[in-house]
Amino acid sequence: MVLMDILKRIYNLALDFMQTILLAASIFLVIYIFLFRPFQVSGQSMFPTFKDKEFILTNLITLRFHDPKRGDVLVFHAPPDPEKDFIKRVIGLPGDTVYLKDGFVYVNNSKLDESPYLKSDVRSYGGSFIKEDTPIKIPSDDYIVMGDNRPFSSDSREWGFLPKDKIIGESLFVYWPLNVMRVVKNPFSASK
């Protein structure tokens, strides 16, 4: 009789443990699929804003309610290789005309103030898609994105427009390593 009670308690404990694990896994899956997803920075294309091997929490839900804004940092399926994910900053929005001249970005004939995230000596030169002093009008549902480390970034200058349907989400929070935890802010939204 005592052995049966012990076995019954072990069974109930194991059942409770399994239910707890399944509930936690279900909650994690819902959050991962619909709300937030971790992303690891790989490479130097967004330096100094993000460093290689930092982990970022990407918000999957906000872009369902509003379109990306200039200055947002997006994670997306890389147009040159959809198996890879890239992280870049939104420079041009649908309907904008963007061109590069003398190392600077111009949007709708105005020089873009990139001082909140680029050092003063950083220059943006053309590539195979966005050529120097050649205006490009962005189609609807497309964006122009660039890395903050312009000389070492594979971005819209090389491979063209970022289609909206390739966007995974908006970078929200750097959570690893712990000593650099911070909220990712849009420098244009924060100043308004």
N, C-alpha and C positions, 0 to 999 in steps of 0.2 A: 504494500500500500504506500509506503514512504517512497519507494522507487518510482511509482506511478506519479505521485505528486511532484517529485523532482523533475521527471521527464516532461510532465505537463507544464511546469514553470519554464523549463528550458525552451519548450516549443513555443509558448506564448511570448517569451523574451525574443526568440529568433523571429517570430512573426512581427512583433512590434518593430524590431530593428529593420527588417526588410521593408515594412510599410514606410518607415521614416526615410530610408534610403530612396525608395521609389518616389516619395513625395518631393524630396530634395532634388532628385534628378529631373522630375517633371517641372519644378519651378525653374531650375537652371535652364532647361531646354526652352521654355517659354521666353525667358529673359534673353537667351542667346539668339533665338530665331527672330523674335519680334521687337526687342527693345535695345539691347546693348551687346556689343561684341568686342572682345579684345583684339588688338592689332599690334604686332611688333614692328618697329621701325627697322628697316634693313637697308643700310647704306647711309651716305652722307648728303643725299639730295635736298634735305630740309634743314641742314645744319645752318646756323646755330639754334634755330627754333626747336628742332628735335635732333637728338643724337642717336647714332646707331645703337640698336639693342634696347631702346626705351620701349615700354609697353604703354599703349594708349587705349582707353575705353572709347569706342566709337558708338555714337548715338544713331540708332537705326530708325527711330520713330519721327524725329522732328521734320525731316525732309518729306514726310508724307503730308505734312500740313503747310509747309512753305517751301519755296524754291531756295536753292543756295544763294548766298549773297557774296558780293565781292569781299575778299578777305577771309572767307571761311576756309578751313582746312578740311579737305575731303579725303576719304579712303574710297578707292574704286578699283574695279577690274581694269587692269592695264590694257588700253586699246592695242598696243603692239603684241601683247601676250595675255589673253584673258585668264590664263591659269595663275597669273601673278596679280597681286594687289599693290597699288601704288598709293602714296600719300602726297598730295600737292595742295597749293593754295589757289583759290579761285581769283583770276585776274580779270577775265572778261565774261560778261553775261549775255544771254540771248538778245540779239538785236544790236549789241555794241559793235563798234568798229575799233579794232586794235591794230597798232603797228609799233615797230621798234625803230628808234632813230638815235644814233650817237650813244648807244648803250642804255637808253631809257625806254620805258614802256609808256605808250600814249593810248588812252581810251577815250573815244569820241572827241579826238583832237585836243585833249588835255593831258598833260604829263601826269602820270599816276604817282602820287606821293607814297612811296614804299618805305619811307624812313622808319616806321614803327617796327618793321621786321627785317629790313636789309641795312647793312652797313653802308655808309656813304660812298665807299669805293667799289661797291658791287655794280657790275654792268650786265645788262641783258642784251645779248646779241642774237641775231637771227639764226635760224636753222634751216632744215630742208623744207619745212612747211611754212613757218612764219619767217619770211625773208626781211632783211633790213629795208626800212622805208617803203614797205609794200602793205597798204591797209588791207585788212581782212574783216569782212562783216560776218558776225557769228550767227548761224541759223538758229531758229527756235529749237528749244530742247537740247542745245549744245552749249558748251562752256570752253573757255580757254583757261588752262591751269598751268602753273609753273612752280618749280621747287624754289625754296628760298636760297639754296646754294647754286645759283644760276650756272656757273661754269661746269658743274658736275651733276646736272639734273637732266634726265630724259623726261621731257614734258611736251606740251602742245607745240612748242617751237619746232620739234622734230616730227612728232607723229600726228599732229592735228587736233581736231576738236574732241572734247570729252562728251560723249552722248549721255544725257541724263539717266538713261536706263542702265548705265554701267556703274552708277554711283551706289556704293554700299551704305555710306553714312557720313556723318559729320564728326570730326574729332572733338571729344568732349573733355577728357581728363587724362593726364599722364599719371599713371599709378605705380610705375616701377622704373628705375630703382626708387626706393622710398624717400631718399634724400632730395629728389627732384620732383616730388609730387606737386602737381599744379593743374589749374583749370586752363583749358585752351580757349583763348579769347580771340574774337575777331577784332583786329585793331581799328577797323572803320566803325563798327557798331559801338565799341566801348567809348569812343570819343564823342558820341552824340548824346 
